[in-house]
Amino acid sequence: MRNFKTWVEISKKAVEHNYKTFRSILATRTQLWSVVKSNAYGHGLTAFSQLASQLGVDGFCVDSVAEGIKLRSVGIKKPILVLGPTFAPFLKLAADNSLIITISNWDLLKNLAKAKIRPAIHLKVDSGMHRQGFYNSELAEVARFIKENKIDLIGVYTHFASAKDLNYPTYTENQFEEFQKSIKILGKFGFTKLKKHASATGGVLVNPKYHLDMVRIGIGLYGLWPSKEFMMQKSGLKLKPALSWHTVISEVKNLKAGDFVGYDLVERVSKSTRMAILPIGYWHGFPRSLSGIGEVLINGKKAKVLGRVSMDLVVIDADNIHCKVGDKATIIGRQKGEELAAFDVAQKMNTIHYELITRINPLIERIVT
């Protein structure tokens, strides 16, 4: 039994396999940058990034200056691109830590022009995601402003809205064509040597022409597919989930027929039942939406959640499972040939696996195995 009641394991072999898989489908000239925003999709920002750096990724994408500084503090020296907005008070911090920031609107751009100390930037264009980014109709004015203010523009990128949905290939293609126009507009103002990128994991898998100078691999590097359609249609590629999440049984006891379980009396056992308690709950990231329907693995067998998921405790039905206090329970991952995959758990919650894994509490220990 470990010194903590719940922990996340990250498989070094799985990450290495996924890294090599994506390298194998990229041209030599195309750089692979690891997207480690949101605590590396729940995998642990520093632990995962150090591993990815050792494997040979060319750079990192984070959400904020704070995440970028954290990577610098643990010795990451490779380029770091901040994908999220950077407000004026953080521009000097970004520059001092050699972080590249994203500029996606006029407010940010004008704040940058006023700054005495400026970080380098990548420009983001909105090719159809309709979220962050400049439209092509304003890009000439943007380029002129950047040139006049001697801003260090070193890259340009866009983001596909639906590359992971193989039912809408035309929309992704239209976005790519729009991005090609963006590149031409910037080229007319002398910006001809920018690092160009458009693809996250989905775009990389859809079409090699979308790879350009660099790609931003997030979910795929963690061994998860962007969507079920990809998992089914890209069977020639194998990804290995890197994350598993575990806890231990803290108590075992018996219920009588007719006993209610947990808050709000939402579940009542119809027969005498052996139950086990897990010392985790929705504070840890075990979703309340799994109340009464979720499962964990104990000694290679699936055990159903009984009643409400509490803040720090979950009750499970252990009636047909030989178990005792201290036995490991797996929330996501494999045990003795059985698996609870993040994708399947998320479906049961009526959400996506991205949300499930990123919401695992960042205070839980991440261990590279």
C-alpha positions as CSV (number, residue, x, y, z in Angstrom):
1,M,0.0,0.0,0.0
2,R,1.3,3.4,-0.9
3,N,1.8,6.4,1.4
4,F,-1.2,8.1,-0.2
5,K,-4.8,7.0,-0.7
6,T,-5.1,7.9,-4.4
7,W,-2.5,8.4,-7.1
8,V,-2.1,8.6,-10.9
9,E,0.5,6.6,-12.8
10,I,2.0,7.7,-16.1
11,S,3.5,4.9,-18.2
12,K,6.9,6.0,-19.7
13,K,6.7,3.1,-22.2
14,A,3.3,4.2,-23.4
15,V,4.3,7.8,-23.9
16,E,7.5,6.8,-25.7
17,H,5.4,4.5,-28.0
18,N,2.9,7.4,-28.8
19,Y,5.8,9.8,-29.4
20,K,7.4,7.4,-31.9
21,T,4.1,6.7,-33.5
22,F,3.5,10.4,-34.3
23,R,7.1,11.0,-35.3
24,S,6.8,8.2,-37.8
25,I,4.0,9.9,-39.7
26,L,5.6,13.4,-39.8
27,A,8.1,14.6,-42.3
28,T,11.6,15.3,-41.0
29,R,11.2,19.0,-41.3
30,T,8.0,19.1,-39.3
31,Q,8.5,19.8,-35.6
32,L,6.4,18.0,-32.9
33,W,5.4,20.2,-30.0
34,S,3.7,18.7,-27.0
35,V,0.6,20.3,-25.7
36,V,0.8,20.2,-21.9
37,K,-1.8,22.8,-21.0
38,S,-4.3,22.1,-18.2
39,N,-1.8,20.1,-16.1
40,A,-0.8,18.1,-19.2
41,Y,-4.4,17.0,-19.7
42,G,-4.4,15.7,-16.2
43,H,-1.1,13.8,-16.6
44,G,1.0,16.2,-14.4
45,L,2.5,19.3,-16.0
46,T,6.1,19.0,-14.8
47,A,6.4,15.2,-14.7
48,F,5.0,14.7,-18.1
49,S,6.9,17.6,-19.7
50,Q,10.2,16.4,-18.4
51,L,9.5,13.0,-19.8
52,A,8.4,14.4,-23.2
53,S,11.5,16.6,-23.3
54,Q,13.7,13.6,-22.7
55,L,12.0,11.8,-25.5
56,G,12.8,14.6,-27.9
57,V,9.8,16.8,-28.5
58,D,10.7,20.1,-30.2
59,G,8.7,22.4,-28.0
60,F,5.8,22.8,-25.6
61,C,2.4,24.5,-25.8
62,V,0.8,25.8,-22.5
63,D,-2.3,27.8,-21.7
64,S,-0.7,30.5,-19.6
65,V,2.5,32.3,-18.7
66,A,2.2,30.7,-15.2
67,E,2.4,27.2,-16.8
68,G,5.3,28.3,-18.9
69,I,7.2,29.7,-15.9
70,K,6.6,26.4,-14.1
71,L,8.2,24.5,-16.9
72,R,11.2,26.8,-16.8
73,S,11.5,26.3,-13.1
74,V,12.0,22.5,-13.5
75,G,14.7,23.0,-16.2
76,I,12.7,22.9,-19.4
77,K,14.8,24.9,-21.9
78,K,13.0,24.1,-25.2
79,P,10.7,26.7,-26.8
80,I,7.3,27.2,-25.1
81,L,4.3,28.8,-26.8
82,V,1.5,30.2,-24.6
83,L,-1.8,29.4,-26.4
84,G,-4.1,31.3,-24.1
85,P,-4.4,35.1,-23.8
86,T,-1.5,37.0,-22.1
87,F,-2.6,40.2,-20.4
88,A,-0.4,43.3,-20.2
89,P,1.0,42.7,-16.6
90,F,2.4,39.4,-17.7
91,L,4.3,40.5,-20.8
92,K,7.6,41.2,-19.0
93,L,7.3,37.9,-17.2
94,A,6.8,36.1,-20.5
95,A,9.8,37.9,-22.0
96,D,12.0,37.3,-19.0
97,N,11.3,33.5,-19.2
98,S,11.7,33.3,-23.0
99,L,8.1,32.4,-23.5
100,I,6.5,32.9,-26.9
101,I,3.0,34.4,-26.6
102,T,-0.1,34.2,-28.8
103,I,-1.6,37.5,-30.1
104,S,-5.1,37.0,-31.3
105,N,-6.8,40.4,-31.0
106,W,-6.2,44.1,-31.2
107,D,-6.3,44.7,-27.4
108,L,-3.4,42.3,-26.9
109,L,-1.5,43.6,-29.9
110,K,-1.7,47.2,-28.7
111,N,-0.7,46.3,-25.2
112,L,2.3,44.5,-26.6
113,A,3.3,47.6,-28.7
114,K,3.3,49.7,-25.6
115,A,5.4,47.3,-23.6
116,K,9.1,48.2,-23.0
117,I,10.1,44.5,-22.8
118,R,8.4,42.3,-25.3
119,P,8.3,38.6,-25.8
120,A,8.3,37.0,-29.3
121,I,4.9,36.2,-30.7
122,H,2.9,33.8,-32.8
123,L,-0.1,35.4,-34.5
124,K,-3.4,33.4,-34.4
125,V,-5.9,33.7,-37.2
126,D,-9.5,32.6,-37.1
127,S,-10.1,30.4,-40.1
128,G,-13.5,29.1,-39.0
129,M,-13.2,28.1,-35.4
130,H,-14.8,31.4,-34.4
131,R,-13.0,31.7,-31.1
132,Q,-9.6,33.3,-30.8
133,G,-7.9,34.9,-33.7
134,F,-7.8,37.7,-36.4
135,Y,-9.9,37.4,-39.5
136,N,-8.2,37.6,-42.9
137,S,-10.1,40.8,-43.6
138,E,-8.1,42.6,-40.9
139,L,-4.8,40.8,-41.3
140,A,-3.2,43.4,-43.6
141,E,-3.8,46.1,-41.0
142,V,-2.4,43.8,-38.3
143,A,0.7,43.0,-40.4
144,R,1.3,46.7,-41.0
145,F,1.0,47.5,-37.3
146,I,3.4,44.7,-36.3
147,K,5.9,46.0,-38.8
148,E,5.6,49.6,-37.8
149,N,6.0,48.7,-34.1
150,K,8.9,46.3,-34.7
151,I,7.2,43.5,-32.9
152,D,9.0,40.1,-33.0
153,L,6.6,38.0,-35.1
154,I,8.0,34.5,-35.5
155,G,5.0,32.3,-36.2
156,V,1.4,32.1,-37.3
157,Y,-1.2,29.5,-36.7
158,T,-4.8,28.5,-36.7
159,H,-6.9,25.8,-35.1
160,F,-9.3,23.4,-36.8
161,A,-12.9,23.4,-35.4
162,S,-13.8,19.8,-36.4
163,A,-10.8,17.8,-37.5
164,K,-11.7,15.0,-35.1
165,D,-15.1,14.7,-36.7
166,L,-14.5,12.6,-39.8
167,N,-18.0,13.4,-41.0
168,Y,-17.1,17.0,-41.9
169,P,-13.8,16.9,-43.9
170,T,-14.9,19.8,-46.1
171,Y,-15.0,22.2,-43.2
172,T,-11.4,21.4,-42.2
173,E,-10.3,21.7,-45.8
174,N,-12.0,25.1,-46.1
175,Q,-10.2,26.2,-42.9
176,F,-6.9,25.1,-44.3
177,E,-7.5,27.1,-47.5
178,E,-8.4,30.1,-45.5
179,F,-5.2,29.7,-43.5
180,Q,-3.2,29.6,-46.8
181,K,-4.6,33.0,-47.6
182,S,-3.5,34.3,-44.2
183,I,0.1,33.1,-45.0
184,K,0.0,34.9,-48.3
185,I,-1.3,38.2,-46.8
186,L,1.5,38.2,-44.2
187,G,4.0,37.3,-46.9
188,K,3.2,40.5,-48.8
189,F,4.4,42.4,-45.8
190,G,7.7,40.6,-45.7
191,F,6.8,37.9,-43.2
192,T,8.0,35.0,-45.3
193,K,9.9,33.0,-42.7
194,L,7.2,32.4,-40.1
195,K,6.7,29.1,-38.3
196,K,3.3,27.9,-39.7
197,H,1.1,25.4,-37.9
198,A,-2.5,24.4,-38.0
199,S,-2.8,20.8,-36.7
200,A,-3.5,19.4,-33.3
201,T,-3.8,15.6,-33.0
202,G,-6.9,15.4,-35.2
203,G,-5.5,17.5,-38.1
204,V,-2.3,15.4,-38.0
205,L,-4.2,12.2,-38.5
206,V,-6.5,13.6,-41.2
207,N,-4.0,14.7,-43.9
208,P,-0.2,15.1,-44.1
209,K,-0.6,18.4,-46.0
210,Y,-1.9,19.9,-42.8
211,H,1.4,19.2,-40.9
212,L,3.3,22.3,-42.2
213,D,6.3,23.5,-40.1
214,M,5.1,22.1,-36.8
215,V,2.2,20.2,-35.2
216,R,0.7,20.5,-31.7
217,I,0.1,17.0,-30.3
218,G,-2.1,16.9,-27.2
219,I,-4.5,14.0,-26.7
220,G,-2.6,11.7,-29.0
221,L,0.6,11.9,-27.1
222,Y,-1.3,10.8,-24.0
223,G,-2.4,7.7,-26.0
224,L,-6.0,8.7,-26.5
225,W,-7.8,9.2,-29.8
226,P,-9.6,12.5,-30.5
227,S,-12.8,10.7,-31.2
228,K,-14.3,7.2,-31.6
229,E,-14.4,7.6,-35.4
230,F,-10.6,8.0,-35.4
231,M,-10.1,5.0,-33.2
232,M,-12.2,2.9,-35.6
233,Q,-10.8,4.3,-38.9
234,K,-7.1,4.6,-38.0
235,S,-6.7,1.0,-37.0
236,G,-3.3,0.9,-38.6
237,L,-2.0,3.1,-35.9
238,K,-1.9,2.0,-32.3
239,L,-1.9,4.4,-29.4
240,K,-1.3,3.3,-25.8
241,P,-3.1,5.2,-22.9
242,A,-0.4,6.6,-20.6
243,L,-2.6,7.4,-17.6
244,S,-4.1,5.1,-15.0
245,W,-5.7,6.3,-11.8
246,H,-5.9,4.2,-8.6
247,T,-7.1,4.3,-5.0
248,V,-7.3,1.8,-2.2
249,I,-10.2,0.2,-0.2
250,S,-10.4,2.0,3.2
251,E,-13.3,0.0,4.7
252,V,-15.4,-3.2,4.1
253,K,-18.8,-3.8,5.7
254,N,-22.1,-5.5,5.2
255,L,-25.5,-4.0,4.3
256,K,-28.8,-5.6,5.2
257,A,-31.6,-6.0,2.7
258,G,-33.5,-2.7,2.5
259,D,-30.6,-0.5,3.7
260,F,-30.1,2.9,2.0
261,V,-26.6,3.9,0.8
262,G,-25.2,7.4,1.1
263,Y,-26.7,10.9,0.7
264,D,-30.3,11.6,-0.3
265,L,-31.4,7.9,0.0
266,V,-31.1,7.5,-3.8
267,E,-30.2,3.8,-3.7
268,R,-31.4,1.0,-1.6
269,V,-30.1,-2.6,-1.7
270,S,-32.6,-5.3,-2.3
271,K,-30.6,-8.0,-0.6
272,S,-27.8,-8.3,1.9
273,T,-24.7,-6.9,0.2
274,R,-21.0,-6.6,1.0
275,M,-19.8,-3.1,0.4
276,A,-16.4,-1.4,0.2
277,I,-15.5,2.2,0.7
278,L,-13.0,4.1,-1.4
279,P,-11.4,7.3,0.1
280,I,-12.0,9.5,-2.9
281,G,-14.9,11.6,-4.3
282,Y,-15.8,14.5,-6.6
283,W,-13.2,16.7,-4.9
284,H,-10.6,14.3,-6.3
285,G,-12.2,14.4,-9.8
286,F,-14.4,11.2,-9.5
287,P,-17.5,12.7,-11.0
288,R,-20.8,12.9,-9.1
289,S,-22.5,12.0,-12.3
290,L,-21.2,8.4,-11.8
291,S,-23.4,8.0,-8.8
292,G,-25.1,4.7,-9.0
293,I,-23.7,3.9,-12.5
294,G,-19.9,4.2,-12.3
295,E,-17.6,1.2,-11.9
296,V,-14.1,0.6,-10.6
297,L,-11.8,-2.5,-10.9
298,I,-10.9,-4.5,-7.8
299,N,-8.8,-7.6,-8.2
300,G,-9.6,-7.7,-11.9
301,K,-13.4,-7.5,-11.5
302,K,-15.8,-4.6,-12.1
303,A,-17.5,-3.2,-9.0
304,K,-20.5,-0.8,-9.3
305,V,-20.8,2.5,-7.4
306,L,-23.6,2.4,-4.9
307,G,-25.6,5.6,-4.1
308,R,-24.2,9.1,-4.4
309,V,-20.6,9.9,-5.0
310,S,-19.6,12.1,-2.0
311,M,-17.0,14.8,-1.8
312,D,-14.3,12.4,-0.4
313,L,-15.9,8.9,-0.3
314,V,-17.4,6.4,-2.8
315,V,-19.3,3.3,-1.8
316,I,-19.1,0.3,-4.2
317,D,-20.8,-3.1,-4.4
318,A,-18.2,-5.7,-3.5
319,D,-20.6,-8.5,-3.0
320,N,-19.0,-11.0,-5.5
321,I,-15.4,-9.8,-5.1
322,H,-12.9,-11.1,-2.6
323,C,-11.3,-7.9,-1.2
324,K,-10.0,-6.4,1.9
325,V,-8.8,-3.0,3.3
326,G,-5.7,-1.8,1.4
327,D,-6.6,-3.6,-1.9
328,K,-6.0,-1.4,-5.0
329,A,-9.0,-0.1,-6.9
330,T,-8.5,1.2,-10.4
331,I,-10.7,4.0,-11.6
332,I,-9.1,4.4,-15.1
333,G,-6.8,1.8,-16.5
334,R,-6.2,-2.0,-16.5
335,Q,-6.3,-4.7,-13.9
336,K,-5.8,-8.4,-14.6
337,G,-7.0,-8.2,-18.2
338,E,-10.0,-6.0,-17.5
339,E,-10.0,-2.3,-18.5
340,L,-11.9,0.8,-17.7
341,A,-10.9,3.1,-20.5
342,A,-11.2,6.9,-20.1
343,F,-13.3,7.1,-23.3
344,D,-15.9,4.6,-21.9
345,V,-16.0,6.1,-18.5
346,A,-16.6,9.5,-20.0
347,Q,-19.4,8.2,-22.2
348,K,-21.1,6.9,-19.1
349,M,-20.9,10.4,-17.7
350,N,-22.3,11.8,-20.9
351,T,-19.2,13.8,-21.6
352,I,-15.9,13.5,-23.3
353,H,-12.6,11.9,-22.2
354,Y,-10.8,15.2,-22.4
355,E,-13.0,16.5,-19.6
356,L,-12.7,13.4,-17.4
357,I,-8.9,13.3,-17.4
358,T,-8.2,17.1,-17.1
359,R,-10.5,17.3,-14.1
360,I,-8.5,14.8,-12.0
361,N,-7.4,16.9,-9.1
362,P,-3.9,18.4,-9.8
363,L,-2.9,17.9,-6.1
364,I,-3.0,14.1,-6.6
365,E,0.5,12.6,-6.9
366,R,1.6,11.7,-10.5
367,I,4.1,8.9,-10.7
368,V,6.0,8.1,-13.9
369,T,6.4,4.3,-14.0
